[in-house]
Amino acid sequence: MNQISVTGNTPLRFWEGFTCLKEELGLENQDQGFPVFFEQAPSFGLIITKNSATIRWNKPSQCYRGLSLLSQHWGTCQEIHQPMAFETAGIMFDVSRNAVLKPETIRFLLRKMAMLGLNLGMMYTEDTYEVEEYPYFGYLRGKYSKAQLRELDDYADALGIELVPCIQTLAHLNRALHWPAMAHMKDTEEVLLVEDEAALEFIRAMIRNATEPYRTKRIHIGMDEAHFLGLGGYLRKHGYTDPFTIMERHLKNVSGIIREMGLDAMMWSDMYFRLASPTGGYYDAPFIPEEVMAKAPADIDLVYWDYYQMDESVYERMMEMHAKFPAKTAFACGIWTWTGPAPHPQRALDTILPGLRQAKKYGVPLTFTTGWGDNGAECPMVAGLYPIVVYGEMCYNDEYDAAACAARFRAVAGADADAFIDLTRFNQLPGINDWSLRPVNAAKFLLYQDPIVPLYDDDLKGVDTQAHYNTLELDYRRYQQENPEYDLLLGFYAQLARTLKYKCAFHLRAGTCIREGNRDGAAICAAIAWAAAKELNRLREIWRDVWYHYNRVYGFEIIDVRIGGVAARMESAARLMEDFADGRIDTIEPLAEEPLPYTNLPGGALRGSYAWGEIVSACKADL
């Protein structure tokens, strides 16, 4: 551990933050250590000479960015001047899609953020925080207590990070509203019954309880993806009302509560665009009616989120449209942790970089990147570390430099960047083109595809998936050995590759054996199926260890059901193949059918399959 001696103008809680970080920084304060002088300045900089170092900081978290860079470049002489591109920048943690991050996992991520010089943490809690008046809110979902949130807020503050509650006050409330005790407040399965007195009291209670544990006056109130707004309970109660009008009235009510509590709010902007779209889409609204923009609240910032576009001109057009609203614009990109068990870091880079370039061009004051966990939070949040580091570096640099980001990743995360970048390969298959808005996520649909009623056989015709995952298994065994700090995480991915290798070996042979009447081949398939079932159960055990390491216990029951179900189906497939091989049955009907394309799009691209229910069967899955 390198010895430093700190002097100069440090932030109020610097020493608390330094104590949290010193092990990861590899630095220890000693009276006779290398002199490090801190100086408050208009922008961030680091000057290293033979005899001392000077860290210039504008935001408290930049002190830790400076120390991280000093540790990385220890023993060199150089000057680094990196004005922060945004006034406020950070990470949104999704703790609402079954996986509720342990407080120690959030502290781990906050430390990495401080080393990057980020100063905003967003706690996305749909129903995973206490609302005292509503005991079913977050019931059996792993919600945080107010004491836990206060402790996290204290920890973040010591690192110079503002922790902000992010809730929903319109849609995305399915898990709260599905309880019979709360169903009277719903319009549709996801959306609150707006203009209802009980619902307004519920919103007031949510906002009050959500903000109580935090220092900040900021709050994110959601408002996104309110599909079919006004077409359920609202329609039955009030008759048809124009969705813009409903949205305007609801925002007026919520704005009143926000102002009454002295809060500064932000909200997602997509509903304005969806309501103006002829298809309900996000990008095809020709314009937002002027009377709608004029009625939009000027005191609630609009967050333009975009995780999909790789064409910078789309971001430019959307930024221009946002600029016409009276409110300030914020921007959110994504680290692509929602594709299934493996993230898609390459797609994260392809979307983060053009988005941030346009955010800088338009002078957006606040940005953050999101780590969503859609459809069960199968991907550990920590697996998205590489895009997080790239996002952080792009807040201080004009262009992406792969070698520089890999070096920063080593300094911040303590691991080889390739071990995290190569996670993309779990989803990208050789020779497959994918749809930009929903890229192929092969690891998920190959994991859950049924062995007897396979939906993807035609889509993947001619692709040697077995060889692909065999190579990945070897690579991730090596990465696991080379990066001991992430032994559990990388071991999980090695086992995922091994499981997919066996499962793909079955899929590549099974249908052909049945259609050709190859009973000897069926016997081989039966042996492969038994082996795949064994590997699936081993995967489930390791996955459980990973889940319990990073997340609270809640939510893993869904993974148990999913992987346990696949293992059971592989055993059923093994027995059917044995029956066919031994002549006890003449065929296996679903495998005897000629496969048809499933996710093919015009032009030959495939779209990803992001929901378990659309993968496992042609029948309806109601789980």
C-alpha positions in Angstrom: 0.0 0.0 0.0 1.4 3.4 -1.0 1.9 6.0 1.7 0.6 9.5 1.2 0.4 12.6 3.4 -2.7 14.7 2.8 -2.8 18.5 3.2 -4.9 21.4 1.9 -8.5 22.1 1.4 -10.5 18.8 1.6 -14.3 18.5 1.7 -16.1 18.3 5.1 -16.4 14.5 5.3 -13.2 13.6 3.3 -11.7 11.5 6.0 -14.8 9.3 6.4 -14.8 8.7 2.6 -11.1 8.1 2.5 -11.4 5.5 5.3 -14.1 3.7 3.2 -11.9 3.7 0.1 -8.3 3.4 1.2 -8.1 -0.4 0.7 -9.4 -0.1 -2.9 -7.3 3.0 -3.6 -4.2 1.2 -2.2 -3.3 4.3 -0.3 -2.6 5.0 3.4 -2.2 8.3 5.1 1.1 8.8 7.0 2.8 11.9 8.2 5.9 11.1 6.2 4.1 9.8 3.1 4.1 11.2 -0.4 2.7 14.8 -0.1 -0.8 15.2 -1.7 -2.2 18.7 -1.7 -5.9 19.3 -2.2 -7.2 22.5 -3.7 -10.8 23.5 -4.4 -10.9 24.8 -8.0 -13.4 25.4 -10.9 -12.7 22.0 -12.5 -11.0 18.7 -11.8 -7.3 18.2 -12.3 -4.4 16.1 -11.1 -0.7 17.2 -11.2 1.9 14.7 -10.2 5.5 15.7 -9.9 8.5 13.8 -8.6 8.1 15.2 -5.1 4.3 15.8 -4.6 0.8 15.7 -6.1 -2.0 18.3 -6.3 -5.6 17.3 -6.7 -7.9 20.1 -7.8 -11.6 19.4 -7.1 -14.9 21.0 -7.7 -17.2 18.3 -6.5 -16.3 16.3 -3.3 -16.3 13.0 -5.1 -13.6 14.3 -7.4 -11.1 14.0 -4.5 -11.5 10.2 -4.8 -11.2 10.3 -8.6 -8.0 12.2 -8.1 -6.7 9.6 -5.6 -7.7 6.8 -7.9 -5.8 8.3 -10.8 -2.8 9.0 -8.5 -2.7 5.4 -7.4 -3.0 4.3 -11.0 -0.2 6.5 -12.2 2.0 6.2 -9.1 5.6 7.1 -9.7 5.0 9.1 -12.9 5.1 12.8 -13.5 2.1 14.2 -15.5 -0.7 16.6 -15.5 -4.4 15.5 -16.0 -7.0 18.2 -16.6 -10.5 16.8 -17.0 -13.4 19.2 -16.6 -16.6 17.3 -15.7 -19.0 17.5 -18.6 -22.1 17.5 -16.4 -23.0 19.2 -13.2 -24.4 16.0 -11.8 -23.8 12.4 -13.0 -24.1 8.9 -11.7 -25.8 5.5 -11.6 -29.4 4.4 -11.1 -29.7 1.1 -9.3 -32.8 -1.0 -10.1 -33.7 -2.7 -6.8 -37.3 -3.5 -7.8 -37.2 -6.4 -10.3 -37.0 -9.2 -7.7 -33.3 -8.6 -6.9 -33.0 -6.2 -4.0 -29.3 -5.3 -3.7 -27.8 -5.9 -0.3 -26.7 -2.6 1.4 -23.1 -3.9 1.2 -23.5 -4.3 -2.6 -24.7 -0.8 -3.0 -21.8 0.5 -0.8 -19.4 -1.5 -3.1 -20.9 0.3 -6.2 -20.9 3.7 -4.4 -17.1 3.3 -3.8 -16.5 2.5 -7.5 -18.6 5.6 -8.4 -16.5 7.8 -6.1 -13.3 6.5 -7.7 -14.8 7.6 -11.0 -15.7 11.0 -9.7 -19.5 10.5 -10.0 -21.7 12.3 -7.6 -25.3 10.9 -8.1 -26.8 7.6 -6.9 -30.4 6.8 -7.9 -32.3 4.2 -5.8 -35.0 2.9 -8.2 -37.6 1.5 -5.7 -41.0 0.7 -7.1 -42.3 -1.0 -3.9 -39.0 -1.8 -2.1 -39.1 0.9 0.5 -41.3 1.3 3.6 -44.6 3.1 3.3 -45.9 2.7 6.9 -49.6 3.3 6.2 -49.7 0.4 3.6 -48.3 -2.9 5.0 -48.8 -4.7 1.7 -46.6 -2.2 -0.1 -43.4 -4.2 -0.6 -44.7 -7.2 1.4 -42.4 -10.2 0.9 -40.4 -8.3 -1.7 -37.3 -7.4 0.3 -38.1 -3.7 0.9 -35.4 -1.5 2.6 -36.2 -0.1 6.1 -35.9 3.6 6.6 -32.9 2.9 8.9 -31.1 1.0 6.1 -31.7 3.8 3.6 -30.5 6.4 6.1 -27.3 4.4 6.6 -26.8 4.2 2.8 -27.4 8.0 2.5 -24.8 8.6 5.2 -22.3 6.4 3.4 -22.9 8.0 0.0 -22.7 11.5 1.5 -19.2 10.7 2.9 -18.1 9.8 -0.6 -19.5 13.0 -2.1 -22.5 11.3 -3.7 -26.1 12.5 -3.5 -28.4 9.6 -3.1 -31.9 10.2 -4.6 -35.1 8.2 -4.1 -36.7 7.1 -7.4 -40.3 5.9 -7.2 -43.4 5.5 -9.3 -46.4 7.7 -9.0 -48.4 6.5 -12.0 -47.4 3.2 -13.7 -45.0 0.3 -12.9 -46.9 -0.5 -9.8 -48.1 -4.0 -10.6 -46.5 -5.6 -7.6 -48.2 -3.2 -5.2 -51.6 -3.1 -7.0 -51.9 -6.9 -7.4 -52.7 -7.3 -3.7 -56.5 -7.5 -3.2 -56.1 -4.9 -0.3 -54.8 -2.4 -2.8 -56.6 -3.3 -6.0 -59.2 -0.6 -5.6 -56.6 2.0 -6.6 -55.8 0.6 -10.0 -56.8 1.7 -13.5 -55.0 -1.2 -15.2 -52.7 -3.9 -13.9 -49.7 -1.5 -13.9 -51.3 1.9 -13.6 -52.9 3.8 -10.7 -56.4 5.1 -10.9 -55.6 8.8 -11.2 -57.9 11.5 -9.8 -59.1 9.0 -7.2 -59.0 10.2 -3.6 -57.6 6.9 -2.2 -54.9 6.9 -4.9 -53.9 10.5 -4.2 -53.5 9.7 -0.5 -51.4 6.7 -1.5 -49.2 8.9 -3.7 -48.8 11.4 -0.9 -47.8 8.6 1.5 -45.3 7.2 -1.0 -43.6 10.5 -1.6 -43.4 11.3 2.1 -42.1 7.9 3.2 -39.7 7.6 0.2 -38.0 11.0 0.8 -37.8 10.8 4.6 -34.6 8.8 4.9 -32.6 11.0 2.5 -30.8 14.4 2.8 -31.6 15.4 -0.7 -34.6 17.4 -1.8 -34.6 15.7 -5.2 -37.0 12.9 -6.1 -37.6 11.0 -9.3 -41.4 10.4 -9.6 -41.4 8.0 -12.6 -44.4 8.5 -14.8 -43.1 6.4 -17.6 -44.7 3.6 -19.7 -48.3 4.2 -18.5 -49.6 2.1 -21.3 -53.4 2.1 -21.7 -53.8 5.1 -19.3 -57.4 5.8 -18.7 -58.7 2.6 -20.4 -59.4 0.4 -17.4 -60.9 1.4 -14.1 -60.7 5.1 -15.1 -62.8 4.4 -18.2 -65.4 2.6 -16.3 -65.6 5.3 -13.7 -65.4 8.5 -15.9 -65.9 7.4 -19.5 -63.3 8.0 -22.2 -61.0 11.0 -21.6 -58.1 12.1 -23.9 -54.9 10.6 -22.4 -53.1 14.0 -22.6 -55.9 15.5 -20.4 -55.6 12.7 -17.9 -51.8 13.1 -17.8 -52.1 16.9 -17.3 -54.6 16.5 -14.5 -52.5 13.8 -12.8 -49.3 15.8 -13.1 -51.1 18.8 -11.6 -52.1 16.8 -8.6 -48.7 15.2 -8.1 -46.9 18.6 -8.6 -49.0 20.1 -5.9 -47.9 17.4 -3.4 -44.2 17.9 -4.5 -44.4 21.7 -4.0 -46.2 21.3 -0.7 -43.3 19.1 0.5 -40.6 21.4 -0.8 -39.1 18.9 -3.2 -37.3 19.1 -6.5 -38.7 16.5 -8.9 -37.8 14.9 -12.1 -39.8 12.5 -14.3 -39.3 10.3 -17.3 -40.5 12.1 -20.5 -41.6 9.2 -22.7 -45.3 9.5 -22.0 -45.4 12.9 -23.8 -43.9 11.2 -26.9 -46.0 8.0 -26.7 -49.2 9.9 -26.4 -48.3 12.0 -29.4 -47.2 9.0 -31.4 -49.6 7.4 -34.0 -48.5 3.9 -32.8 -47.8 4.5 -29.1 -44.1 4.3 -29.8 -41.3 6.4 -28.5 -39.4 7.7 -31.5 -42.1 8.2 -34.2 -44.0 11.2 -32.7 -43.8 13.8 -35.4 -44.1 16.6 -32.9 -45.5 17.3 -29.4 -48.6 19.7 -29.6 -47.7 23.2 -28.5 -50.6 23.3 -26.1 -49.4 20.1 -24.4 -45.8 21.5 -24.0 -47.2 24.7 -22.7 -49.1 22.9 -20.0 -46.2 20.6 -19.0 -44.8 21.6 -15.6 -41.8 23.9 -15.8 -40.6 22.8 -12.3 -40.3 19.0 -12.9 -37.3 18.1 -15.0 -37.8 15.8 -17.9 -35.5 12.8 -18.1 -35.0 11.7 -21.7 -34.1 8.0 -21.5 -32.7 6.1 -24.4 -31.0 2.7 -24.2 -31.5 1.6 -27.8 -30.4 4.0 -30.5 -26.9 3.7 -32.0 -27.5 6.5 -34.5 -26.4 9.8 -33.1 -28.9 11.8 -35.2 -31.8 10.2 -33.3 -30.4 11.5 -30.0 -30.0 14.9 -31.6 -33.6 15.0 -32.8 -34.9 13.9 -29.4 -32.8 16.4 -27.6 -34.2 19.2 -29.9 -37.7 18.1 -29.1 -37.0 18.0 -25.4 -35.5 21.5 -25.5 -38.9 22.9 -26.5 -40.5 22.0 -23.2 -40.4 24.6 -20.4 -38.6 22.2 -18.0 -34.9 21.3 -17.9 -33.8 18.2 -19.7 -31.8 15.3 -18.1 -30.5 12.3 -19.9 -30.4 8.6 -19.0 -28.5 5.8 -20.8 -28.2 2.2 -19.9 -25.6 -0.5 -19.0 -27.6 -3.3 -20.6 -28.0 -5.6 -17.6 -31.6 -6.6 -18.7 -30.9 -9.1 -21.5 -30.9 -12.2 -19.3 -28.2 -13.9 -17.1 -25.5 -12.2 -19.1 -25.3 -8.5 -19.8 -24.6 -6.9 -23.2 -21.7 -4.5 -22.6 -21.0 -3.9 -26.3 -24.6 -2.7 -26.9 -24.2 -0.5 -23.8 -21.2 1.2 -25.4 -22.9 1.5 -28.7 -25.7 3.5 -27.1 -24.0 5.3 -24.2 -21.3 7.0 -26.4 -23.6 8.7 -29.0 -26.1 9.6 -26.3 -23.5 11.3 -24.1 -22.0 13.1 -27.0 -25.4 14.8 -27.7 -26.1 15.4 -24.0 -22.8 17.3 -23.9 -23.6 19.2 -27.1 -27.0 20.3 -25.7 -25.6 21.3 -22.3 -27.7 18.8 -20.3 -26.9 19.4 -16.6 -27.7 16.0 -15.2 -27.1 12.5 -16.6 -27.1 9.0 -15.3 -26.8 5.4 -16.6 -29.3 2.8 -15.6 -28.9 -0.8 -14.5 -32.3 -2.3 -15.1 -33.2 -5.9 -14.1 -36.3 -6.6 -16.3 -37.9 -10.0 -16.1 -36.4 -11.2 -12.9 -33.1 -9.4 -12.6 -31.2 -12.5 -13.8 -28.0 -10.6 -14.4 -26.0 -9.6 -11.4 -25.7 -5.8 -11.3 -21.9 -6.1 -10.8 -21.6 -7.8 -14.1 -22.3 -4.4 -15.7 -19.1 -2.8 -14.2 -17.4 -2.2 -17.5 -20.1 0.1 -19.0 -20.3 1.9 -15.6 -16.5 2.7 -15.9 -16.9 3.8 -19.5 -19.8 6.0 -18.6 -17.8 7.5 -15.7 -14.8 8.2 -17.9 -16.9 9.7 -20.6 -18.1 12.3 -18.0 -14.5 13.5 -17.9 -13.2 12.8 -21.4 -14.4 13.8 -24.9 -13.8 10.4 -26.7 -13.8 6.8 -25.8 -10.3 5.2 -25.6 -10.6 1.5 -25.2 -7.0 1.1 -23.8 -7.4 3.9 -21.4 -10.8 2.6 -20.2 -9.3 -0.9 -19.7 -6.5 0.7 -17.6 -9.1 2.6 -15.6 -11.1 -0.5 -15.1 -8.1 -2.3 -13.7 -7.6 0.7 -11.3 -11.2 1.1 -10.3 -12.7 -2.5 -10.4 -9.5 -4.4 -9.8 -10.0 -6.8 -12.7 -9.2 -7.5 -16.3 -11.6 -5.5 -18.5 -11.8 -8.3 -21.1 -13.4 -10.6 -18.5 -16.4 -8.1 -18.3 -16.4 -7.0 -22.0 -16.5 -10.6 -23.2 -19.8 -11.1 -21.4 -21.3 -9.8 -24.7 -20.3 -13.0 -26.4 -22.8 -15.0 -24.4 -25.5 -13.2 -26.3 -23.8 -12.7 -29.7 -23.6 -15.7 -31.9 -21.4 -16.0 -35.0 -23.3 -15.3 -38.2 -26.4 -13.9 -36.5 -27.6 -10.4 -37.2 -29.8 -8.8 -34.7 -32.4 -6.0 -34.5 -31.0 -2.8 -33.1 -34.0 -2.1 -30.8 -34.0 -5.6 -29.3 -30.7 -7.3 -29.9 -30.4 -11.1 -29.8 -29.8 -12.4 -26.2 -28.9 -16.0 -27.0 -27.8 -16.9 -23.4 -31.4 -16.4 -22.2 -33.4 -18.0 -24.9 -31.0 -21.0 -25.3 -31.1 -21.5 -21.5 -34.9 -21.6 -21.3 -35.8 -23.1 -24.7 -37.7 -26.3 -24.1 -35.9 -29.5 -25.3 -39.1 -31.1 -26.6 -40.9 -28.0 -28.0 -38.0 -25.9 -29.2 -39.1 -22.5 -30.6 -35.7 -21.4 -31.9 -34.4 -24.3 -34.0 -35.1 -22.7 -37.3 -33.8 -19.3 -36.2 -30.4 -20.8 -35.3 -30.1 -23.1 -38.2 -26.5 -23.6 -39.2 -25.0 -22.0 -36.1 -22.7 -24.2 -34.1 -23.9 -23.0 -30.7 -22.2 -26.0 -28.9 -18.7 -24.9 -30.1 -19.4 -21.3 -29.3 -20.2 -22.0 -25.6 -17.4 -24.5 -25.3 -14.9 -21.8 -26.2 -16.6 -19.4 -23.7 -16.4 -22.0 -20.9 -12.6 -22.3 -21.4 -12.2 -18.5 -21.6 -14.2 -17.9 -18.4 -12.4 -20.6 -16.5 -9.3 -18.7 -17.3 -10.8 -15.3 -16.4 -12.0 -16.8 -13.1 -8.4 -17.8 -12.2 -6.9 -14.5 -13.3 -9.4 -12.3 -11.4 -9.7 -13.8 -7.9 -11.7 -10.8 -6.5 -14.6 -11.9 -8.8 -14.1 -15.6 -8.5 -17.8 -16.3 -7.7 -19.2 -14.1 -10.4 -16.9 -15.3 -13.2 -17.3 -18.9 -12.0 -21.0 -18.4 -12.5 -20.4 -17.4 -16.1 -18.1 -20.3 -16.7 -20.8 -22.7 -15.4 -23.4 -20.8 -17.6 -21.3 -21.5 -20.6 -20.8 -25.1 -19.7 -24.5 -25.6 -19.2 -25.3 -24.0 -22.5 -22.7 -26.1 -24.2 -24.5 -29.3 -23.1 -27.9 -27.9 -23.7 -27.0 -26.7 -27.2 -25.5 -30.1 -28.0 -28.9 -31.6 -27.4 -30.8 -29.0 -29.4 -28.4 -29.4 -32.4 -29.2 -33.2 -32.6 -32.6 -33.9 -31.2 -35.0 -32.8 -33.9 -32.9 -34.3 -36.7 -32.7 -37.7 -34.9 -36.5 -37.9 -34.5 -37.3 -36.7 -38.0 -34.8 -39.1 -39.6 -35.8 -42.0 -37.3 -32.2 -42.3 -36.0 -32.6 -44.4 -32.8 -28.8 -44.7 -32.2 -28.6 -40.9 -32.4 -31.5 -40.6 -30.0 -29.6 -42.8 -27.4 -26.7 -40.2 -27.6 -29.2 -37.4 -27.2 -30.6 -39.1 -24.1 -27.1 -39.2 -22.5 -26.5 -35.5 -23.4 -29.9 -34.6 -21.9 -29.0 -36.3 -18.6 -25.7 -34.5 -18.6 -27.4 -31.2 -19.3 -29.9 -31.7 -16.4 -26.9 -32.2 -14.1 -25.2 -29.1 -15.3 -28.5 -27.1 -15.0 -28.8 -28.1 -11.3 -25.1 -27.1 -10.7 -25.8 -23.8 -12.4 -28.8 -23.2 -10.1 -26.6 -23.9 -7.1 -23.9 -21.4 -8.2 -26.5 -18.9 -9.3 -28.1 -19.1 -5.8 -24.6 -18.4 -4.2 -24.2 -15.4 -6.5 -27.7 -14.1 -5.8 -27.3 -14.4 -2.0 -23.8 -12.8 -2.2 -25.1 -9.6 -4.0 -28.8 -9.5 -3.3 -31.3 -10.1 -0.5 -32.8 -13.6 -0.3 -36.1 -12.4 -1.8 -36.7 -13.1 -5.5 -34.5 -16.1 -6.1 -37.6 -18.3 -5.9 -38.3 -17.3 -9.5 -34.8 -18.4 -10.6 -35.3 -21.7 -8.7 -38.5 -22.3 -10.5 -37.1 -21.4 -13.9 -33.9 -23.3 -13.8 -35.4 -26.2 -11.8 -38.1 -26.3 -14.5 -35.6 -26.5 -17.3 -33.7 -29.3 -15.5 -36.9 -31.2 -15.1 -37.7 -30.8 -18.8 -34.2 -32.1 -19.7 -34.9 -35.2 -17.6 -38.2 -35.7 -19.4 -36.5 -35.3 -22.7 -33.9 -37.9 -21.7 -36.6 -40.4 -20.9 -38.5 -39.7 -24.1 -35.3 -40.1 -26.1 -34.5 -43.4 -24.3 -38.0 -44.6 -25.1 -37.5 -43.7 -28.8 -34.1 -45.3 -28.9 -35.3 -48.5 -27.4 -38.3 -48.7 -29.7 -41.0 -48.2 -27.0 -42.4 -45.2 -28.9 -42.4 -44.5 -32.7 -41.8 -40.7 -32.5 -41.7 -37.6 -30.4 -44.4 -35.4 -32.0 -43.2 -31.9 -31.3 -39.6 -32.7 -32.5 -41.0 -34.5 -35.5 -42.6 -31.2 -36.8 -40.5 -29.2 -39.2 -39.3 -26.1 -37.4 -40.6 -22.7 -38.4 -38.9 -19.4 -37.9 -39.8 -17.5 -34.7 -38.0 -14.3 -34.2 -36.9 -13.6 -37.8 -37.5 -10.1 -39.1 -37.6 -8.9 -42.7 -34.0 -8.7 -44.0 -32.8 -11.7 -42.0 -32.2 -10.2 -38.6 -33.4 -11.8 -35.4 -35.0 -10.0 -32.4 -34.1 -10.9 -28.9 -36.5 -12.7 -26.5 -36.5 -10.9 -23.2 -39.3 -12.5 -21.3 -39.3 -16.0 -19.9 -42.9 -16.6 -20.9 -42.2 -16.0 -24.6 -39.3 -18.6 -24.6 -40.4 -21.7 -22.8 -43.4 -22.8 -24.8 -45.9 -22.2 -27.6 -48.5 -22.6 -24.9 -49.3 -19.8 -22.5 -47.1 -19.6 -19.4 -49.0 -18.0 -16.6 -46.2 -18.2 -14.0 
